[in-house]
Amino acid sequence: MSEFKIPGMQLVPDNAALRKYLTKSPRHVLVLSVVLVYLALESYYLFFRFHAHTQDLALYHRIAAKIWDGQIPFRDFRVEYPIFALIPILLPGLLSQLAGGSFESYVCWFVLQNLALGAGMAWTIAQSDASGKALPRFLIGMLLFLPIFLFRFDPFPAMLTTFAIAYVSGKPFVSGMSLMASIVAKLYSIVLVPVFGLYYLFSRDFRKLFWVALGACCTLVITLGCIAFARMEAASDFMHYHLLRGIQIESLSGGILLLLEQTGLLELEVAQNFGAMHLETSLSGLVLQMINISTPVCFLAMAVFLGRSFYRISRSGNITFRQLNAAAAAQILLFILLNKVLSPQYLIWLLPLIPFCRFRASLIFTAALMLTVLIFPGHYYNLISKQLLMVVILNIRNGLLIWLFIQVVSDVTRDRVRS
């Protein structure tokens, strides 16, 4: 049999060797089959489930159109996102004016923008990837998550977070500016502030801590100056908007409540508000109260763990980039798990971080990405309808995220992380 070739490229040097390998490794055949089936489903979701994204994209388009018409956000109209989120929302709107400002042209430019942001993350990862394994893992994860990655603005704060972590040692001023910019774009990366502080404290590098703080302050001053100059009195309203939200259906607590409903232990309703699906039940108040209490406790415990780990590491050597990256990933993942809202795009925040962790963590994360796409935009209506299969898949996905958290936390304390 002839070799499998593409002009100028030989993908498989020996078909006989490949067949022998697959015959001896049936698990690899199964994994390959699952991936191929998933890619077929992903292609279907990309081309035929676009309507699942129209609500968010239409909102982005309206915001961009209002700004183009001369209205000032947070003054003339309310926005449910932080101020720097306007950058990835507005830029495609400006470019789409070249084609008359239509919704279709806006979406095209938005997709191209996110691909460019993905390329920016890939370039940054390549600069920090001494083993050469993190970059292909990132590209695979991005490919598998395209049905969500292409249609949300979260790649923008994710790229800023990537810059902040990558330059934390070499360019601390840029790192500080990037960290604050990511906070002002999505807010989630505020949980990285104690990670950076503990890193510099136990590295005894107070000079770089000063430059990071200075960079962060510069971004903050620029932001506050823009808010004051444009008289954006409602710039902080997005926080109040989030506080009013209930238990989102895909969250960790939402998945547990759906399981309890399947067993007949409680009754709940699915309600659409705040642009998402939330669960309403007699236990909602209690669950939200438990989340409000457990969140600061868990983050305090995490800070103690990281401080203890960094102290022990610093006694025998330096805190490595991979250990810092694992600490950042664990902190963000803890935020995702404890949150009453777990939108599918939240996993984009982890895309540039998990590839630097152990191979097992990357496998778990890949499975979680695939199940997330299967839920949304795949079969979201079945989840809203509370069908048992989708409820089980949701809880498996959430269980994988918990397992991933355990794996990533263990990477923090490893003296030498093997990829």
C-alpha positions as CSV (number, residue, x, y, z in Angstrom):
1,M,0.0,0.0,0.0
2,S,1.3,3.4,-0.9
3,E,2.1,6.0,1.7
4,F,-0.5,8.5,2.8
5,K,0.8,11.8,1.4
6,I,-0.2,15.4,0.8
7,P,1.9,17.2,-1.8
8,G,5.0,18.5,0.1
9,M,4.0,16.7,3.3
10,Q,4.1,13.1,4.5
11,L,1.7,12.6,7.4
12,V,2.3,8.9,8.0
13,P,5.7,7.5,7.0
14,D,4.6,3.9,7.1
15,N,0.9,2.8,6.9
16,A,1.8,-0.7,8.0
17,A,3.4,0.6,11.1
18,L,0.4,2.7,11.8
19,R,-2.0,-0.2,11.4
20,K,0.2,-2.3,13.7
21,Y,0.2,0.4,16.3
22,L,-3.6,0.9,16.2
23,T,-4.1,-2.9,16.3
24,K,-2.0,-3.2,19.5
25,S,-3.6,-0.1,21.1
26,P,-7.4,-0.4,20.8
27,R,-7.9,2.4,23.2
28,H,-6.2,4.7,20.7
29,V,-8.6,3.5,18.1
30,L,-11.5,4.4,20.4
31,V,-10.1,7.8,21.2
32,L,-9.4,8.5,17.6
33,S,-13.0,7.5,16.7
34,V,-14.4,9.7,19.4
35,V,-12.4,12.7,18.2
36,L,-13.4,12.2,14.6
37,V,-17.1,12.0,15.6
38,Y,-16.7,15.1,17.7
39,L,-15.1,17.0,14.9
40,A,-18.0,16.1,12.6
41,L,-20.4,17.3,15.3
42,E,-18.4,20.5,15.8
43,S,-18.5,21.2,12.1
44,Y,-22.3,20.8,12.2
45,Y,-22.6,23.1,15.2
46,L,-20.4,25.8,13.5
47,F,-22.5,25.9,10.4
48,F,-26.0,25.0,11.6
49,R,-26.2,26.2,15.2
50,F,-25.1,29.7,14.7
51,H,-28.5,30.9,15.9
52,A,-27.4,30.0,19.4
53,H,-24.9,32.9,19.3
54,T,-27.1,35.5,17.7
55,Q,-28.4,36.9,21.0
56,D,-24.9,37.8,22.3
57,L,-23.6,38.9,18.9
58,A,-26.6,41.1,18.3
59,L,-26.0,42.7,21.7
60,Y,-22.4,43.4,20.8
61,H,-23.4,44.8,17.4
62,R,-26.0,47.1,19.0
63,I,-23.4,48.4,21.5
64,A,-20.9,49.1,18.7
65,A,-23.6,50.8,16.6
66,K,-24.6,53.1,19.4
67,I,-21.0,54.1,20.0
68,W,-20.5,54.6,16.3
69,D,-23.6,56.9,16.3
70,G,-21.9,59.1,19.0
71,Q,-23.5,57.7,22.2
72,I,-21.3,57.3,25.2
73,P,-21.5,53.9,27.0
74,F,-22.3,54.0,30.7
75,R,-23.7,57.5,30.3
76,D,-26.2,57.4,27.4
77,F,-26.9,53.7,27.6
78,R,-26.1,50.9,30.0
79,V,-23.6,48.1,29.4
80,E,-23.5,44.9,31.3
81,Y,-19.7,44.4,30.8
82,P,-16.6,46.2,32.3
83,I,-15.3,49.1,30.3
84,F,-12.4,47.4,28.6
85,A,-14.8,44.8,27.2
86,L,-15.8,47.5,24.8
87,I,-12.5,47.2,22.9
88,P,-13.2,43.7,21.4
89,I,-16.9,44.7,20.9
90,L,-16.2,48.0,19.2
91,L,-13.3,47.1,16.9
92,P,-15.3,44.7,14.7
93,G,-18.0,47.4,14.6
94,L,-15.6,50.0,13.2
95,L,-14.2,47.5,10.6
96,S,-17.7,46.4,9.6
97,Q,-18.5,50.0,8.6
98,L,-16.4,49.3,5.5
99,A,-19.2,46.9,4.4
100,G,-22.0,49.2,5.5
101,G,-22.2,48.2,9.1
102,S,-24.4,45.1,8.6
103,F,-24.7,42.5,11.2
104,E,-23.2,39.9,8.9
105,S,-20.1,41.9,8.3
106,Y,-19.8,42.6,12.1
107,V,-19.8,38.8,12.8
108,C,-17.2,38.2,10.1
109,W,-14.9,40.8,11.6
110,F,-15.6,39.5,15.1
111,V,-14.6,36.0,14.1
112,L,-11.4,37.2,12.4
113,Q,-10.6,39.3,15.5
114,N,-10.9,36.2,17.8
115,L,-8.7,34.2,15.4
116,A,-6.1,37.0,15.6
117,L,-6.4,36.9,19.4
118,G,-5.9,33.2,19.4
119,A,-2.8,33.7,17.2
120,G,-1.5,36.2,19.8
121,M,-2.0,33.7,22.6
122,A,-0.3,31.0,20.5
123,W,2.7,33.3,19.9
124,T,3.0,34.2,23.6
125,I,2.8,30.5,24.6
126,A,5.5,29.6,22.1
127,Q,7.8,32.1,23.7
128,S,7.4,30.4,27.1
129,D,7.1,26.8,25.9
130,A,10.6,25.4,26.5
131,S,9.3,21.8,26.0
132,G,7.5,22.5,22.8
133,K,4.4,20.6,24.0
134,A,2.2,23.5,25.4
135,L,1.7,25.1,22.0
136,P,0.2,22.1,20.2
137,R,-2.0,21.4,23.2
138,F,-3.3,25.0,23.1
139,L,-4.0,24.8,19.4
140,I,-5.9,21.5,19.8
141,G,-7.9,22.9,22.6
142,M,-8.7,26.1,20.6
143,L,-9.7,23.9,17.6
144,L,-12.1,21.8,19.7
145,F,-13.6,24.9,21.3
146,L,-14.2,26.9,18.1
147,P,-18.0,26.9,18.3
148,I,-17.7,29.0,21.5
149,F,-14.2,30.6,21.0
150,L,-15.2,32.4,17.8
151,F,-18.3,34.1,19.1
152,R,-17.5,35.6,22.5
153,F,-15.2,38.4,23.5
154,D,-13.5,36.3,26.2
155,P,-10.4,35.6,24.1
156,F,-9.4,39.3,24.6
157,P,-9.2,39.2,28.5
158,A,-7.7,35.7,28.1
159,M,-4.9,37.1,26.0
160,L,-4.2,39.9,28.4
161,T,-4.0,37.3,31.2
162,T,-1.6,35.3,29.1
163,F,0.6,38.4,28.8
164,A,0.5,39.1,32.5
165,I,1.7,35.6,33.5
166,A,4.2,35.3,30.7
167,Y,5.9,38.6,31.5
168,V,5.7,38.4,35.3
169,S,9.4,37.9,35.6
170,G,11.0,39.4,32.5
171,K,8.8,42.5,32.0
172,P,6.9,43.2,35.2
173,F,5.7,46.6,34.2
174,V,4.0,45.1,31.1
175,S,2.7,42.3,33.3
176,G,1.1,44.7,35.7
177,M,-0.5,46.7,32.9
178,S,-1.8,43.5,31.3
179,L,-3.2,42.2,34.5
180,M,-5.1,45.3,35.3
181,A,-6.4,45.6,31.7
182,S,-7.7,42.0,31.9
183,I,-9.4,42.8,35.2
184,V,-11.1,45.9,33.6
185,A,-12.1,43.7,30.7
186,K,-13.7,40.8,32.5
187,L,-13.0,41.1,36.2
188,Y,-12.3,37.4,36.7
189,S,-8.5,37.9,36.7
190,I,-8.7,39.9,39.9
191,V,-8.3,36.5,41.6
192,L,-4.7,36.5,40.3
193,V,-3.7,39.5,42.4
194,P,-2.9,37.4,45.5
195,V,-1.1,34.8,43.3
196,F,1.2,37.5,41.9
197,G,1.7,39.1,45.3
198,L,2.7,35.8,46.9
199,Y,5.0,34.9,44.0
200,Y,7.0,38.2,44.4
201,L,6.9,38.0,48.2
202,F,8.5,34.5,48.4
203,S,10.8,35.2,45.5
204,R,12.0,38.2,47.5
205,D,11.9,40.3,44.4
206,F,10.3,43.5,45.7
207,R,11.7,45.5,42.8
208,K,9.6,43.6,40.3
209,L,6.7,43.8,42.6
210,F,7.0,47.6,42.5
211,W,7.1,47.6,38.7
212,V,4.0,45.3,38.5
213,A,2.1,47.5,40.9
214,L,3.2,50.6,38.9
215,G,2.0,49.1,35.6
216,A,-1.3,48.1,37.2
217,C,-1.7,51.6,38.6
218,C,-1.0,53.2,35.2
219,T,-3.7,51.1,33.5
220,L,-6.1,51.9,36.4
221,V,-5.4,55.7,36.2
222,I,-6.0,55.7,32.4
223,T,-9.2,53.8,32.9
224,L,-10.5,56.1,35.7
225,G,-9.4,59.1,33.6
226,C,-11.5,57.9,30.6
227,I,-14.5,57.3,32.9
228,A,-14.2,60.8,34.4
229,F,-13.6,62.5,31.0
230,A,-16.6,60.9,29.3
231,R,-18.7,61.2,32.5
232,M,-19.5,57.5,32.6
233,E,-21.5,57.6,35.8
234,A,-22.8,54.0,35.4
235,A,-19.4,52.4,34.7
236,S,-19.7,50.1,37.8
237,D,-23.3,49.0,37.1
238,F,-22.1,45.7,35.6
239,M,-21.2,44.5,39.2
240,H,-24.8,45.2,40.4
241,Y,-26.1,43.4,37.3
242,H,-24.1,40.3,38.3
243,L,-25.2,40.4,41.9
244,L,-28.9,40.3,40.8
245,R,-28.4,37.0,38.8
246,G,-29.5,33.7,40.2
247,I,-28.2,30.2,39.9
248,Q,-27.2,29.6,36.2
249,I,-28.2,26.2,34.9
250,E,-24.7,25.1,33.9
251,S,-23.0,26.1,37.2
252,L,-21.7,23.5,39.6
253,S,-24.6,24.2,42.0
254,G,-27.0,24.2,39.1
255,G,-26.0,20.8,38.0
256,I,-26.4,19.4,41.5
257,L,-29.9,20.9,41.7
258,L,-30.9,19.4,38.4
259,L,-29.8,16.0,39.6
260,L,-31.8,16.4,42.8
261,E,-34.8,17.3,40.7
262,Q,-34.3,14.1,38.6
263,T,-34.5,12.1,41.8
264,G,-37.7,13.8,42.9
265,L,-36.2,15.4,46.0
266,L,-37.1,18.9,44.9
267,E,-39.0,20.8,42.2
268,L,-37.4,23.6,40.1
269,E,-38.2,25.7,37.1
270,V,-35.9,27.1,34.4
271,A,-36.3,30.8,33.8
272,Q,-34.7,33.0,31.2
273,N,-33.4,36.3,32.6
274,F,-30.3,38.4,32.4
275,G,-29.7,36.8,28.9
276,A,-29.2,33.3,30.3
277,M,-31.1,30.4,31.8
278,H,-31.4,30.3,35.6
279,L,-32.9,27.8,38.0
280,E,-35.7,28.8,40.4
281,T,-36.4,26.6,43.4
282,S,-37.3,26.8,47.0
283,L,-33.7,26.2,47.9
284,S,-32.3,29.0,45.7
285,G,-31.9,31.4,48.6
286,L,-30.1,28.8,50.7
287,V,-27.8,27.8,47.9
288,L,-26.9,31.4,47.1
289,Q,-26.2,32.1,50.7
290,M,-23.9,29.0,50.9
291,I,-22.1,30.2,47.8
292,N,-21.6,33.7,49.3
293,I,-20.2,32.2,52.5
294,S,-18.0,29.4,51.0
295,T,-16.4,31.6,48.3
296,P,-14.3,33.8,50.6
297,V,-13.5,30.9,52.8
298,C,-12.2,28.8,49.9
299,F,-10.2,31.6,48.5
300,L,-8.7,32.3,51.9
301,A,-7.8,28.6,52.2
302,M,-6.3,28.7,48.7
303,A,-4.2,31.8,49.6
304,V,-2.8,29.9,52.6
305,F,-2.1,26.9,50.5
306,L,-0.3,28.9,47.8
307,G,1.7,30.9,50.4
308,R,2.8,27.7,52.2
309,S,3.7,26.0,48.9
310,F,5.6,29.0,47.5
311,Y,7.5,29.3,50.9
312,R,8.6,25.6,50.7
313,I,9.6,26.0,47.1
314,S,11.6,29.1,47.7
315,R,13.6,27.4,50.5
316,S,15.0,24.9,48.0
317,G,15.1,26.9,44.8
318,N,13.1,29.3,42.7
319,I,9.4,29.3,41.9
320,T,9.3,28.1,38.3
321,F,7.1,29.5,35.5
322,R,5.1,26.3,35.4
323,Q,4.4,26.4,39.1
324,L,3.2,30.0,38.9
325,N,1.1,29.2,35.8
326,A,-0.5,26.2,37.7
327,A,-1.2,28.5,40.7
328,A,-2.9,31.0,38.4
329,A,-4.9,28.3,36.6
330,A,-6.0,26.8,39.9
331,Q,-7.1,30.2,41.2
332,I,-9.2,30.9,38.1
333,L,-10.6,27.4,38.1
334,L,-11.7,27.8,41.8
335,F,-13.4,31.0,40.8
336,I,-15.3,29.2,38.0
337,L,-16.3,26.3,40.2
338,L,-17.6,28.5,43.1
339,N,-19.4,31.0,40.9
340,K,-23.2,30.9,40.7
341,V,-22.7,31.5,36.9
342,L,-20.7,29.1,34.7
343,S,-21.1,30.3,31.1
344,P,-19.4,28.0,28.5
345,Q,-17.1,30.8,27.4
346,Y,-15.5,30.9,30.9
347,L,-13.4,27.9,29.9
348,I,-11.7,30.2,27.3
349,W,-9.9,31.8,30.3
350,L,-8.1,28.4,30.9
351,L,-7.2,27.7,27.3
352,P,-3.7,29.4,27.4
353,L,-2.9,28.1,30.9
354,I,-3.7,24.4,31.1
355,P,-1.3,23.4,28.2
356,F,1.6,24.1,30.6
357,C,0.3,21.6,33.1
358,R,0.8,17.9,33.1
359,F,-0.5,15.8,30.2
360,R,-3.3,14.3,32.4
361,A,-4.6,17.8,33.2
362,S,-4.6,18.6,29.4
363,L,-6.6,15.4,28.7
364,I,-9.2,16.2,31.4
365,F,-9.5,19.7,30.1
366,T,-9.9,18.5,26.5
367,A,-12.7,16.2,27.6
368,A,-14.4,19.1,29.5
369,L,-14.1,21.3,26.4
370,M,-15.8,18.7,24.2
371,L,-18.6,18.1,26.7
372,T,-19.2,21.8,27.0
373,V,-19.6,22.2,23.3
374,L,-21.9,19.2,23.3
375,I,-24.1,21.0,25.8
376,F,-23.9,24.4,24.2
377,P,-24.4,25.1,21.4
378,G,-24.9,21.4,20.8
379,H,-28.0,20.3,22.7
380,Y,-28.8,23.2,25.0
381,Y,-32.6,22.8,24.5
382,N,-32.4,19.3,25.9
383,L,-30.7,20.6,29.0
384,I,-33.2,23.4,29.4
385,S,-35.9,20.7,29.1
386,K,-34.2,18.9,32.0
387,Q,-33.7,15.7,30.0
388,L,-31.8,13.1,32.1
389,L,-29.0,12.4,29.6
390,M,-28.0,16.1,29.3
391,V,-28.2,16.5,33.1
392,V,-25.8,13.6,33.5
393,I,-23.5,15.0,30.8
394,L,-23.5,18.4,32.5
395,N,-22.6,16.9,35.9
396,I,-19.9,14.8,34.2
397,R,-18.4,18.0,32.8
398,N,-18.5,19.7,36.1
399,G,-17.0,16.6,37.7
400,L,-14.1,16.8,35.2
401,L,-13.6,20.4,36.2
402,I,-13.3,19.4,39.8
403,W,-10.8,16.7,38.8
404,L,-8.9,19.2,36.8
405,F,-8.7,21.5,39.8
406,I,-7.2,18.7,41.9
407,Q,-4.6,17.9,39.1
408,V,-3.7,21.6,38.7
409,V,-3.3,22.2,42.4
410,S,-0.9,19.2,42.6
411,D,1.2,20.8,39.8
412,V,1.9,23.8,42.1
413,T,3.9,21.7,44.6
414,R,5.8,19.6,42.1
415,D,9.5,20.4,42.0
416,R,9.7,19.4,38.4
417,V,6.5,19.3,36.2
418,R,6.7,16.6,33.6
419,S,4.7,17.2,30.5
